[in-house]
Amino acid sequence: MTQQPIGILGGTFDPIHYGHLRLAEEMLELAGLQQIRFIPTGNPPHRDTPQVSAKDRSAMVALAINDQPAFVLDEREARQANKCFTINTLRELRAESGETQPLCLLMGGDAFLQLHTWHEWEQILDLAHIVVGYRPGFTLEERIHSATPKLRQHYQERLCTVEYLSKHAFGGIAELAIPKLEISATLIRSRIAEKRTIRYLLPATVAHYIYQHNLYTPC
């Protein structure tokens, strides 16, 4: 039996921009996902504290994905005061979706190569697939030598086709070649601080929210 997988895209989204949205749209199509859940983190364990509140970041995500029915805002991590670990979120999603629903944790190649630093990282594959987007012309196979032996082993043993994702609930690692937009949240925050335009870097509704709430401007 096959089921369309549900994609899970976490991040600080500080702020969300077209790079995030284009990555999600490509993965939705190429991996045959039924939906993608955008999960803004509240207190990320691997990154600096976001510059604006989880409430503001969630509001910006909601505005950015409003015109794509397959994109869904999931605020479970944003509501948490404690550090948010992906493994706990996946356990909740697995309990909610049932044992047979395929779940796909979406990430970029750089994040995958640091997967061994995540809390209980090996158990992630007991709950979901991992779908890695990488720049065309570069493959994980070329870079996996820099990973830890255990991560290399998982990669080599679990590498699968996109078709595998809909036939199994978890356990596979799939790769997708996706053109990357050279946009970053750091760039956007910097341009706002310098009073430069952010037009065409993120949805106009998000830009309006940023200016309306005076976000990312120097105190």
SVG drawing of the C-alpha trace seen along z (x, -y; Angstrom):
<svg xmlns="http://www.w3.org/2000/svg" viewBox="-5 -53 41 55">
<polyline fill="none" stroke="black" stroke-width="0.4" points="0.0,0.0 1.3,-3.5 0.4,-6.8 1.5,-10.3 4.1,-11.3 3.8,-14.4 6.8,-16.7 8.2,-18.4 10.2,-21.5 11.6,-23.1 13.6,-26.2 13.8,-29.6 12.3,-31.3 13.8,-34.6 12.3,-35.7 10.9,-33.2 11.9,-34.1 11.7,-32.8 14.6,-30.5 12.6,-28.5 9.5,-28.6 11.1,-27.6 12.9,-24.7 9.5,-23.5 7.7,-23.8 10.4,-21.8 10.4,-19.1 6.6,-19.0 6.6,-18.2 9.7,-16.0 9.0,-13.9 5.3,-13.6 4.3,-15.0 0.7,-15.6 1.6,-18.5 4.5,-20.2 4.2,-21.3 6.3,-24.4 7.4,-24.3 9.0,-27.5 11.2,-26.6 10.8,-28.4 14.2,-27.9 16.5,-26.1 19.3,-23.9 21.8,-24.3 21.5,-27.9 21.6,-31.4 18.3,-32.7 16.2,-34.1 16.1,-37.9 12.3,-38.1 9.7,-36.3 8.2,-32.9 4.8,-34.6 6.1,-37.1 8.0,-34.4 4.9,-32.1 2.8,-35.1 5.2,-35.7 5.2,-32.0 1.3,-32.1 1.4,-35.1 4.1,-33.5 2.3,-30.2 -1.3,-31.5 -1.6,-31.0 -0.4,-27.4 -3.0,-24.9 -0.4,-22.2 1.7,-24.3 0.5,-24.2 1.8,-26.1 2.5,-24.0 3.1,-26.0 3.8,-23.2 7.5,-24.2 6.9,-27.9 4.6,-27.5 7.4,-25.8 9.6,-27.7 12.2,-24.9 14.7,-23.9 12.9,-22.2 14.4,-18.9 13.4,-17.5 13.1,-13.9 10.4,-15.0 8.4,-16.7 8.7,-13.6 7.4,-11.4 4.4,-13.7 3.7,-13.7 4.1,-9.9 1.6,-9.4 -0.8,-11.8 -0.5,-10.4 -0.4,-6.7 2.1,-3.9 1.7,-3.7 1.7,-7.3 5.0,-8.2 6.7,-11.2 9.6,-13.0 12.0,-15.3 13.2,-17.9 16.7,-19.4 19.6,-20.7 22.9,-18.9 24.8,-21.0 22.3,-20.2 22.4,-16.5 26.2,-16.3 25.7,-17.7 23.0,-15.3 25.2,-13.5 25.2,-16.5 21.4,-16.4 19.7,-15.0 19.0,-11.3 19.7,-11.6 19.8,-7.9 16.3,-7.5 15.0,-10.0 15.1,-7.3 12.9,-5.1 10.2,-7.7 10.6,-9.4 12.5,-9.4 15.0,-12.1 14.8,-13.9 17.9,-16.0 17.9,-18.8 21.3,-19.6 22.5,-21.9 22.5,-20.4 26.0,-19.3 26.9,-18.4 25.8,-15.2 25.9,-14.0 28.0,-11.0 30.8,-13.4 30.7,-15.0 29.7,-12.1 33.4,-11.3 33.5,-14.3 30.7,-12.8 31.2,-10.6 31.5,-6.9 28.1,-6.2 26.4,-8.8 28.2,-7.5 26.9,-4.0 23.3,-5.1 23.6,-7.0 25.1,-4.0 22.6,-1.5 19.4,-3.7 19.8,-5.6 16.6,-5.1 14.5,-6.2 11.7,-8.7 9.3,-5.9 10.4,-4.2 9.1,-7.1 5.4,-6.5 5.7,-2.7 7.3,-2.8 6.5,-5.0 10.1,-5.8 13.7,-4.7 14.9,-5.9 17.3,-8.7 16.4,-10.2 18.3,-12.9 16.8,-15.6 18.7,-18.0 17.2,-21.4 18.4,-24.8 19.2,-27.0 18.1,-30.6 21.0,-32.7 18.8,-34.3 19.4,-34.1 17.6,-35.4 20.9,-36.9 21.0,-38.9 17.5,-40.2 18.1,-41.2 21.2,-43.0 19.5,-44.9 16.7,-46.0 19.2,-47.2 20.9,-49.2 17.6,-50.6 18.0,-48.9 15.2,-47.3 14.1,-43.7 11.7,-43.7 11.7,-40.4 13.6,-38.5 10.5,-37.5 6.7,-37.8 5.3,-41.3 3.0,-40.4 5.9,-39.3 7.8,-42.5 4.8,-44.6 4.5,-42.7 8.2,-43.4 7.9,-47.1 4.5,-47.3 6.0,-45.8 9.4,-47.4 11.3,-44.1 15.0,-43.7 15.7,-47.5 18.5,-48.6 17.3,-49.8"/>
</svg>
